[in-house]
Amino acid sequence: MRVQLQKHLFRTTSVVIVLAALACVVYSLSLPMGTLARPGAGMWPFLVSCAMGIAALVTLVTEKDSSAYEPLSKRTWIIVVGFALMAAFVVAFQIVGLTLSCLALTLVWLRWMAKESWKVTISLSVGLTALFVIGFGVLLGVPMPDDVVLNLILGKGF
């Protein structure tokens, strides 16, 4: 039974990805599209979702067996954990801003998923967080939600 399930799992995965892509396309259509010269908030999610859906459909149609795919193992679940962490990052980003959410994501990812030492984890997490905050927030001026840490540093409170 397990071998039979493993044999057709790649098709199930493709179907799930197609459905997720469709959901993302529908959501992106609720956002302003803009034009290619001046893209709106929905343009990139729409394009990426379409590409993801097309790739999954091609895989679904062209692949005949699962011999080229890595078998499922306990290590496979790290992908699920990675997606959950990214979802948590998106939620945290809206609530506490970029600094804390980026720091938390990189700490968890590097320490428990990548199995890095604490020294490497802390150094990279702080460095990457600073790079993203300075790069996107200061230099590029990308509009972001209120950042709890930056508000405290700038004396604006919570």
Secondary structure, DSSP 4 states (H G I P E B T S, - for coil): -HHHHHHHHHHHHHHHHHHHHHHHHHHHHTS--B-SSSB-TTHHHHHHHHHHHHHHHHHHHH---STTSPPP-GGGHHHHHHHHHHHHHHHHHHHH-HHHHHHHHHHHIIIIIS---HHHHHHHHHHHHHHHIIIIIIIS-------HHHHHHTT---
